[in-house]
Amino acid sequence: MLYFAIDSSEMVSGSPFIVRLEEDTIAAGAWMRFLAVALDYDGTIAKSDVLDAEVRQAIASLRAQNIVIVIVTGRILSELERVAGDLQFVDAVVAENGAVIYVPESGYSKLLGEPPSALLLNALRLEGVAFKSGQSIIEADAKDAPLLLEKLRVLELPLALIFNRGRVMVLGQAISKATGLREMFKILRLSPHNAVAIGDAENDHELLRSCEIGTAVAWGSPVLMATADYVLPGKGPEAVADYLLTLASSHQIPTSLKTRRSLLLGYTDAGDPFTLAVRGRTVLVAGDTKSGKSWAAGLLCEQLILFGYSLLIVDPEGDYTSLEALPGVIVFGGEDPLPRPRDLLRALRHGDVSVVIDLSHTPQHLRLEYVRNLLPSIATLRHYTGLPHRIVVDEAHYFLHDEGSKGLLDLDARSYILVSYRASKLHPSILANVEAVIVTRESDPAEIATLRNICGAQTGRMSEADWMHMFAGMAIGEAAALPITLESEGEVTRIHLAPRLTPHVRHVAKYIDIPVSEGNQFVFWRYGQMSDERARSLRQLVSVLETWPASALADHLKRNDLSRWIADVFGDYPLAKTIEKIENASRSGTPNDVSSDMIEAIRTRYDFVDPLSDLH
């Protein structure tokens, strides 16, 4: 039996635990676990230099629960130590508006910016400007900003002015509270998506945007409040103390009322972008086999990864391995042995790492055993570490179809993307938790009925017959968002899928030359009669197209046979979409250039050459 056991001491302090769990022992959580808070100092948790006593107590309470506290301030580090005392009451400090990071317990510090320019310091002294300088920052009265700007221009210094109430700071153009916090989170092995930032002033904009939730205090800058995810009511730092304790008691990142991060799924018939907000919900991607489900799910995965979210992708057919081209993505399995729990733990302890488990070379019965042991272990890992942020399961009906499925997922975490051509086979408890549905081509009436049932009363104005007609007629590269999806506003929204950044085609050379099985070969018909011509690779397809007149392809063009073959057999949806456009264009006029247009599209896509060309 494949058995997963993980020693929790490698993640956080605590006893070893076995991660094969029953349903009632999986901890209920939220979309994002609350693991860290980034606090501005002056005006947010301190008045007139003095740290609020209630905030200090709240910080101690959170740290006792292994929640990391980072002070992020524009102050010079030595000044902060002077007014706040021993800084060991927090886990880390980002000082000088991001230019200096410091870990009090170890004394570790790092300068992220350049030291103050000697030329600028001398110029300011000659002008009689009162200023303070730190390891990187120069701070002065805001009224001196015009003079400072002029000096930067004359001296040609690559520095920027940052305002904070009545003060102005001079520091490197690439330095901000956000850059400093990101560097600190890397050191602490934390993800900003498991963090809340709290600030009050104009130099906190980047700080609030850098974390999953940015909270502005009601007694601070109105402009900051207008852009924050959440405004904390109250009149002073004591309100921050209560807020921190509330966050800690819930163990979860609160849901933002604003949408700062969206995933572009595609464009409507009107040409408007259709996006899905990044929020806690389980998404189902459904449709016929070879209809582009995995391609559409991969489109969402790409964007989540580029936003810095950590994903675990269960990939039965090797459809997601091309994501390895993106930063932080590791592929396990394939021709190599499947990863041991320790391997996964080491990879997923980093908040910017995503893992694809390629099961394409694993026998079917072992896939089931492996995944059904894997999923509850990952749910428990998320409970302790908050990682991975989202779990993707392709061919989900195969793993999640029976009564035992209920104990495999932490459905309260609302963090799954499930991909299936048999949504009707998913366990009812899983279907009941689906909050968004994307459908590619779907021709099975039973599956369409299941999808309507998922939507409940939200089926929109279209009848079931209309659904059947629409979904069965979906072209390559099309999908629909069902009414249950919030962004679809209670109706079925037809979408032309956006392009992918990473190719869905995994092995380009294989599709050029290595023949597919006889059952998947393309059989050419000519003037209504089956011919002797067959294509089992793209090179063979090109060879036939080079010799056949366009008129002989007429029947295939009418039915979009060639584009469907490329999509269904090779899974190359971008190429299939291009071929489909050529097929459709041929029906509007004389198809004189159809063959050459298709050949050019294939050669451009794969950039292949004649294997005998070097012999000429």
N, C-alpha and C positions, 0 to 999 in steps of 0.2 A: 504493500500500500504506500502511496505517496503521502507523506505526513509532514506537516509544517509546524515547526516549533521555533520560536524566536525568543532570544534572551532580551528582555526589556531593559536590562542594565546597559545595553549598547545604545539605547535611545534616551532614556531618562532614568533617574534613580528609581529603584524599585525591585520587586522580586521577579524571577523568571516567570513567564506565563506561556501556556500552551494556547495556540491561536486557532485551534479547531473548536469552534464554539457552537452552542445551541442558540436557537433564535432569541430566547429571552435573556441571554448573557451578552449579546452585542449591544454595546453602549449606544444609546440614542444620541445623535449629535446634530450638527448643523452643517450647512454647506461649507463653511469655513471655520475651523477651530481657532479660538482666540489664544494666541501664544505670546504676543508681544505688544507693547505700547510704546509709542514715541511721543515724548512730552516736551513741548516748548517750556521754557522756564519763566522768564519775566512776563507778568500779566496773565499767564495761564495757570501756573501752580504757585506763583510767588507774588507778593505785594511788597513794593518798596524794598526789594532785594531779599526779603525773608520768605523762605519756603513755608507754605501753609502747614500747620501741624496735622490737620486732618488728612491732607494729601500724603504727608510722610507716613502716617499710619496705614493708609490705603496701599501705598507702595509696598510696605512691609508685608501686608496681607497677600498681595498679588505674588510677590516673590516667594512667599512660603508655598504657593501653589504652582511654582515653577513657571510663572509668567515673567518674561524678560522685560525689564524697564530700561529704556534708553532716554536720557535727557538730550534734546537737540536744541542748541542755543546759538545765538550770535555772539555770546560773550567769549572773551578770552578765557582760556582754561584756568589760569591762575586767579582771575577775578571770580570765576564761578566757585572755586575752592574757598576763596575768601568769604563770600556771602553765604554759601550753602554748607560750609564745613567739610568734614570728611565725606568724600563722594562715594564711599563704599555702601551707601544706602541704596544705590542703583547698580545695575549690571554694566552699563556702558554710558559713555558720554560722546556726543558729537558736538564739538565746540567750533568757534570762529566761523559760524554759518556753513559748516561742512568741511572746512579746511583741515581740521584736526580731529582725530578719533582717539579715544582713551578708554582703557579697561581698568577701573579702579582696583579690583582685587589683585591683579597681577602687576599693575603698573605699566602695562604695555601701552605705547602710544605710537601714532603714525601721522606724519605730516602729508596731507594729500595735495596741498597747494604749494606754490613757490613762496620762499621768504619775501617779506616786503621789499619793494624796489628801493635800493639806496638812493637812486636818482630822485625818486618821488619823495622820499623822506627828507632829503636835503632841500628840495624845492619848497616843501611845505614849511620847513623851519625858516627859510628865507622870507616866506610870505607872512610869517607869524601866526600860522594856523595852529590852533590847539588840537592835538590828536593823540590817540593811543595806538600802539602797534603791538601785535601779538606775534605768533610764530609765522603767520601768513597774512593776517588781516590788518588793515589800517582803518581806524574808526574816528569819525569827526562829527561835528554838529551838522545837521542837515542843511543849514543856511550856507555852509561852505561848499555845497555840492557843485555850483557852477564853476568855482575856482578849481576844484578837484577834476572836474571834467575837462577843463581847459588844459590842465597840466598833463592829463593822460593823452590828450590830443597832441600837444607840443612834444612830449617825450616819446610818443608813439608806443605806448605801453599797452599790451593786450590784457587790460584789466576792466572790470565792470563796477558800477555803483549799485549797491543794494540799500534800499531805505527800510528803516524800522523805527516807526514813530518819528521822534525828533532827531534821530541819528542817521548817519549814512556810513556804509561800510564799503571799503575798496578791497576787492579780492579777484582771483582769477576768474575768467569768463566761464570756465567749465565747472566752477565750484558752486555748490548750493547745499542747503540742508538735505535735499534728496540724495545727492551723490554721496555725501558723507554717510547717510543712513544706509544706503545700499551697500557700501563697503563694509560697514559695521555688521550688517546682517550676514554678509558672506562669511565673515570671521566667526560669527556666532552660529552659523549653519541654520539661519532662519529665513523664511520667505516673507517678503512684504505683504503677500496675500493673506498671511495669518496675523497681520498687525493692524492696529488702529493708531492713527496719528491725531494729536490734539494740539491746536494752536490758536493764536489770537490776533496776529498782526500781518502786515504786508509781506514780511519775509518768510511767511509760513505757507504760501501757496504751493510751492513745489513739495514741501514736506507732506501736506495733506494729500496731494495727488499721488505721492509715491507709495502709499499704503492702501490696503483694500478698502478701508473706510477712513475718510478724512473728516474730522469733527472740528468745527469752529465754535468757540465760546461766544455766548450771546453778548458779553460785555466787551467784545473786541471789535475788529474791523468789519464794517458792514459789507465791504467788497469781498472779504474772505468768507463771510457768512453766505453770501449769494452764490458762491461757487462750491461750498462744502457739501459733502454727502449728508451731513447731519449738523444741526445747530443745537448745542447744549444750552438749555435754559438755565438761568441763574444770574447771580450778581458778582460772583467771585470764585476763587479757587476751591472753596468748600464744595461747590457743585461738581467740580472735577473729581473730588474724592468719592462722592456718591456714585458718579458715573463709572469710575474704575471698579468699584465693588459690585455694581450691577453687571458689568461685563464679565467679571470673574465668576460670578455666581451662575451665569448662563453658559459659560465655557464656549461661547460662540460669537463670531463677528456679526454685528447687526446688519440687517438688510438695508441697502441704500435706497432711498427714494428717488435717486437720480441714476441715470445710466451713463457711466463714464467709459465703460468697456463694452463694445458690441462686436459681434461676429458677423461679417458680411456673408450671407448665404447666397445672394444673387440679386437679380433685378426683376421687377414685376413686368407685366406686359406693357405697362405705361412707361417703363424705363426708370422707375423709382427704385432706389436701393432697398433691399429687404434685409434687415439685420435682426439677430437674436441677442438680447442683452445677456451678458455674463452674470448669471444669478443662480441661486440654488434651486435646481429642478432636475428631474429625470427626463431625458429626451429620448424618444424612440425614433429611429430612422428605419422605415419599412419600404418594401417594394419587392417586385419579382426578382428572382435570381438573375444575375448579370444585368441588372437595370441601372447600376451606378450608385447603389446604397453606400458601399464602402468608400467610394470616391467622394460622395457628399459628406460622409462622416469624417473622412480624412481632411476635407476642407475646414471643418470646424476644429479638428485637432490641431492643424497647422497654426491657426490663429490663436488658440489657447496657449500653445507652446510659445509663440512669439510674444504673447503678453506676459510670459514668465510663469505660467501655471505648470505644475507638475502633473503629468498624466501617467497612468498605467493602462496599456492597451493590450487586451487579449486578442490575438490575431491568428485565427485558425488557418487562414490560407496564405499568409504572407503578403496581404494587401497593403499593409501600413509600413513596411520596412523602408520605403523611400523617405519616410520622415526622419531617418537617421541623418539626412543632409542638413537638418535644422540644428541649431546650437543646443547642446545638453541632452540630445536624444541618444539612448543606448538601445541596441537591438540584441536580445538574447534568443537562443534557440536556433531555429532554422536547421542547418546542417550540424550545428554544435549541440551538445547536451543542453537540456532545459536548465534554467538557473535554479540553484539551491536557494532556500530562504535567506541564508546569509548573504548571498550575492545580491538579492533584491534589496535587502536591508541596507547594505552598503551603498547601493545606488540611490535609493529613495530617501536617504538621510539628508540629501541636498535638495533644497527647495526649488532649484532651477533645473533639475534633472527629470527627464521623462523616460519611461521604459516601454519598449515594445517586446512582447513575448510572442515570437514567431513559432507557431505550432504546426507549420505546413509539412514538416518532416516527421511529425509524431503520429503514430497509429491512432485511429479514431477512439478506441476504448481507453487509451492512456491519456488522450486529450481531456476526456470527461473527468477522469479521476484527478488529473493534475489541477484542472481549473476549479473543480468543486472543493478541493483542499486549499487552493490559492485564495479564492475570493474572501472567505471569512478571515483569513490571516491578514489580508490587506485592510479589511474593515477595522480590525483591532489595531493595526499599525497606524491607521489614520486617527484613531481615538487617542493615541499617545503622542503622535508627532504632527498631526495635521496634514500629513502627506501620504499618498499623492492627493492633489486637490480634486482630481476627477478620474473616474475609472470608465474605460470604454470596453465593451464586450461585443465582439462581432459574432455572428451565428448564435445570438443569445438564446434562441429557443432550444438549442441543443443542450445547453448547460442549465437552463432555468425553467424547466417545464413541469416539474413535479412538486409534491408537497415539501420535499427537502429543500427546494429552492428558497423558501422563506428565510432559512437560516444562513444563506450564502451572502446576502447583501445587507448593508446597513441602510435601509430605505429611508430612515429619518434623516440621513445625511444629505439626501437629495443631490447626489453628485455623480450620476451615471449617464452615459450615452449607450443605449442598447440598439444594436443593429440586427435586423432579422427579416428574412423573407417568409417567415411563418409566425407572425405576431400572435396569431390565434393559439399557438402552442405555448406561449409564455404563461407562467402561473398567474391566476387572477390577482393575487396579492401584489404582484409586480405591475401588472397592467393598471391596477387601481392607483398606483403612485406616479404614473406617467403624467407629465404636465405640459409637454410639447411634443408634437408629432410632425415629422417630415416624411413625405412619401415620394418615391420615384415611381417609375412605371409599375402599375399593379393591375393584373388581369384576373385574379382569382376572386370570384364573388364572396366566398367565405371570408377571405382576408379583408375585403372592403367592409363587410358587415362588422367584423371585429373592430376595425378602425373607427367606424361610426359609433360603436358602443363605447369605445374609449372616450369619445367626445361627449357622451351623455346627451344632455339637452342642447349642447352647443354644436349643432350640425350645420348651421348656416341656412341659407335659402335654397341650396341645391338638394334635389332629391337623391335617393340612393341610386336610381338609374342614371342621373346626371354624374354622380361620382364615378360609377362604373365606366361610363363613356369617357369621361375626362382622364381618369387614371390609366385606363387601358391604352389611351391614345397619346400618352406622354412620350415626347421625343427624347432622344439622347441629350443629356445635359439639362433636362427639365426636372422639376420637383414641385411639390405643393406643400404649403404649411396648412395643417388642419385647424379648424376653428378653436380647438382647445388651446392652441398656442397663443399666448397673450398678444404677441405682435400681429397676429392675423386678424385681430379685432372681430372675432365671432364668425368669420367667413373662411372659405377655402381660398387661399392665395396662391396662384400659379407663379412659379419662379423659374427664371433662366439662371442656372447655377453660375456662380462666379468662377474665374479660372483658379487653378491650384498653383501654388508656388513650387511644390515638389512634384515630380512626375509620379503618376500612379503606376506607370510601367516599371516593373522591378528589374527585369533583365533585358535590356534593349537588344543585345546581340541574339538572344534566344528567339525573339520574335522575328528577327530578320531571316535567320537561316535554319534554326532547329524546327523541324516539322511538328505540327500538332498531331493529335491522334486522328486516325481515319474517321472516327465519328464526328470530329470537329472540323474536318476539311470543308472547303468551299467548293461546291459542285456548280459548274457553269452550265446554264441553259442558253441555247442559241435559237432564236426564232421559234420558241415554243417546244424545242426538242432538247433533251439532255445531251450534252456534248461529252467528249472524252477528257476535257480539260478539268484539272483539279488544282486547288491552291491549298497547301498545308503550311505555308509561311508567307510573310509579307514579300519576300523576294520572288516567290513563285507567283504571287498575285500581280506584282509589277510586270513580270515576264508575260503573263497572259494579257494584261492591259496594253502592253506594247504591240501586240499582234492582232488584237481584235478591233474591228471597227466599232465606233460608238453605237451604231444602229443595232449591233448584235447584243448590246447590253441593255436594250430598252426595257425588257421585262424586269431585270434586276433593279434598274433605276426607279421604276415605278413603285416598287415595294421597299425601296431603301435597303436592299439585301446586303450590299457591301458594307455600309456603315454599321448595320446591326451585327454583322459577322465580326467586324473589328472590335466592336464594343463587347459583345458577348464572349468571344473566344480569347481575345487578348487583354480586355479590360482597359484599352487605351481610349478613354472617352474624349479627350481633346481631339485626337486624330479622327475618331468616329464622327464627331460633330462637324469637323471640316469636310469630311467625305459626304456627310448628309447634306450639307449646304450645296455641294456640287451636284448631288443627285436631284435635289429640289429645283435647282436652277435649270437643270436639263429639261425639266418638264414644262418650262415656260418658253422654250424655243428649240431650235435645232441643236442637238447635243454634239456639235462638231468637235469641241475641245474637251469633252468629258474625260476621256482616257488620259490625255496628257495632263489635265488639271489634277486628276487623282494621283498620277505618278509623281508629279511635282510635290503634292502635299505629303505623300509618304516619304519621298526622298528628303524633303526639308525637315520632316519630323525626326527621322532617324539618321540622316546624314551618312548613309551607307554607300559603299562603292562596290563595283564589280570585283569579286574575289580573284578574277583572272586578269584584272587591269594591269597589274605589275608585270605580267608576262609579255605584254605587247611591246 
